[in-house]
Amino acid sequence: MDALDRLAEPGLDLLDRVDTLLAGGAPEGHRLWPLLRRMQVLPGDAVRGFLDLHPAPLAGAGHAVRGLVRAYDEVSRTLTDPAAWSGPAASAYDQARAVLLRHLDEGPESLVGRLEATAGYADALADWVEGSRLALARALADVLGSAEAVRVRAATATTAGGAGPGGAGLLAAADIAHRVLAVLGVAYDGAETLLRQWSPSLAETTWRGSTVGGPYHGSPLRVR
């Protein structure tokens, strides 16, 4: 459990009140409007969705992918070990082995290169989630202790009794919403930046050589 998890219950209670006050719209000309138009979500719903993002599964995925890299490395060592290949036909397959090795583990477009990029992307996403959750937790801690939070609670209590929310309550709700959505906006920008940076390295790899095979003259090829 991190700081965001610990603040989730009181934070969502406040933000649900904020969402209630903003259901009819923010004050005219408020700086919240550009964020609402961009993100198309109120802060309570936005935070509720973000709470489901955790870094551990992504870090675990990166670790699992690196386990596959070790398996490919073992295959590559077998293919490059001269002592593992013998027989009169072995030299006929040298070119095929070289092509296969290039496809397996030579450069960023090889299978190992793509696996390493996938693991790196998972790690980068895990770091992004961890940092974004911390930034959001700090924003929630700030708004929970703010004067705006007091006004929002008072306004929603009045609304529950039958009166409409006052201007001060609506303005306070808009201010809180702006502070929270601004943090989430930065987080989403970071995710889009990561995707742009990593996309070229995550493209599907293709076979980069002729068909694996070689001349066979009836002599046995033994792989030990």
Backbone hydrogen bonds, N-H to C=O, Kabsch-Sander energy under -0.5 kcal/mol:
donor,donor_aa,acceptor,acceptor_aa,energy
6,R,2,D,-1.9
7,L,3,A,-1.5
8,A,4,L,-0.7
8,A,5,D,-0.7
9,E,5,D,-0.5
11,G,7,L,-2.4
12,L,8,A,-2.9
13,D,9,E,-1.9
14,L,10,P,-2.0
15,L,11,G,-2.6
16,D,12,L,-2.6
17,R,13,D,-1.3
18,V,14,L,-2.1
19,D,15,L,-2.9
20,T,16,D,-1.9
21,L,17,R,-2.2
22,L,18,V,-2.0
23,A,20,T,-0.9
25,G,22,L,-1.9
30,H,27,P,-2.0
33,W,30,H,-1.6
35,L,31,R,-0.5
35,L,32,L,-0.6
36,L,32,L,-2.3
37,R,33,W,-2.6
38,R,34,P,-2.0
39,M,35,L,-2.9
40,Q,36,L,-2.2
44,G,15,L,-0.5
46,A,42,L,-2.2
47,V,43,P,-2.8
48,R,44,G,-2.2
49,G,45,D,-1.9
50,F,46,A,-1.7
51,L,47,V,-1.8
52,D,49,G,-1.0
53,L,50,F,-1.9
54,H,52,D,-0.6
58,L,54,H,-0.6
59,A,55,P,-2.5
60,G,56,A,-2.7
61,A,57,P,-1.9
62,G,58,L,-2.2
63,H,59,A,-2.0
64,A,60,G,-2.2
65,V,61,A,-2.3
66,R,62,G,-1.8
67,G,63,H,-1.2
68,L,64,A,-1.1
68,L,65,V,-0.6
69,V,65,V,-1.6
70,R,66,R,-1.6
71,A,67,G,-1.3
72,Y,68,L,-2.2
73,D,69,V,-2.4
74,E,70,R,-1.7
75,V,71,A,-1.7
76,S,72,Y,-2.5
77,R,73,D,-2.3
78,T,74,E,-1.8
79,L,75,V,-2.1
80,T,76,S,-1.7
81,D,77,R,-0.9
81,D,78,T,-0.5
84,A,81,D,-1.4
85,W,82,P,-1.2
86,S,222,R,-1.8
89,A,220,P,-0.9
90,A,87,G,-1.8
92,A,89,A,-0.6
93,Y,89,A,-0.7
93,Y,90,A,-1.4
94,D,91,S,-1.3
97,R,93,Y,-2.6
98,A,94,D,-2.4
99,V,95,Q,-2.4
100,L,96,A,-2.3
101,L,97,R,-2.8
102,R,98,A,-2.2
103,H,99,V,-2.1
104,L,100,L,-2.4
105,D,101,L,-3.3
106,E,102,R,-0.8
110,S,107,G,-1.5
111,L,103,H,-2.6
112,V,104,L,-2.7
114,R,110,S,-2.4
115,L,111,L,-2.3
116,E,112,V,-2.8
117,A,113,G,-2.0
118,T,114,R,-2.5
119,A,115,L,-2.5
120,G,116,E,-2.4
121,Y,117,A,-2.6
122,A,118,T,-2.3
123,D,119,A,-2.2
124,A,120,G,-2.5
125,L,121,Y,-2.5
126,A,122,A,-2.2
127,D,123,D,-2.4
128,W,124,A,-2.2
129,V,125,L,-2.8
130,E,126,A,-2.5
131,G,127,D,-2.7
132,S,128,W,-2.7
133,R,129,V,-2.6
134,L,130,E,-1.9
135,A,131,G,-2.2
136,L,132,S,-2.5
137,A,133,R,-2.4
138,R,134,L,-2.2
139,A,135,A,-1.9
140,L,136,L,-2.5
141,A,137,A,-2.5
142,D,138,R,-2.1
143,V,139,A,-2.4
144,L,140,L,-2.6
145,G,141,A,-1.1
146,S,143,V,-1.3
150,V,146,S,-1.1
151,R,147,A,-1.9
152,V,148,E,-2.4
153,R,149,A,-2.4
154,A,150,V,-2.2
155,A,151,R,-2.5
156,T,152,V,-2.6
157,A,153,R,-2.1
158,T,154,A,-2.0
159,T,155,A,-2.2
160,A,156,T,-2.2
161,G,157,A,-1.0
162,G,159,T,-1.6
163,A,158,T,-1.6
170,L,166,G,-2.0
171,L,167,G,-2.5
172,A,168,A,-2.3
173,A,169,G,-2.3
174,A,170,L,-2.2
175,D,171,L,-2.3
176,I,172,A,-2.4
177,A,173,A,-2.7
178,H,174,A,-2.3
179,R,175,D,-1.9
180,V,176,I,-2.2
181,L,177,A,-3.0
182,A,178,H,-2.2
183,V,179,R,-1.1
184,L,180,V,-2.0
185,G,181,L,-2.5
186,V,182,A,-1.9
187,A,183,V,-2.0
188,Y,184,L,-2.7
189,D,185,G,-2.2
190,G,186,V,-2.1
191,A,187,A,-1.9
192,E,188,Y,-2.2
193,T,189,D,-2.2
194,L,190,G,-2.2
195,L,191,A,-2.1
196,R,192,E,-2.2
197,Q,193,T,-2.4
198,W,194,L,-2.5
199,S,195,L,-2.0
201,S,198,W,-1.0
202,L,198,W,-0.9
202,L,199,S,-1.3
203,A,199,S,-0.6
203,A,200,P,-0.6
222,R,86,S,-2.0
222,R,220,P,-0.6
224,R,84,A,-2.0
224,R,222,R,-0.5
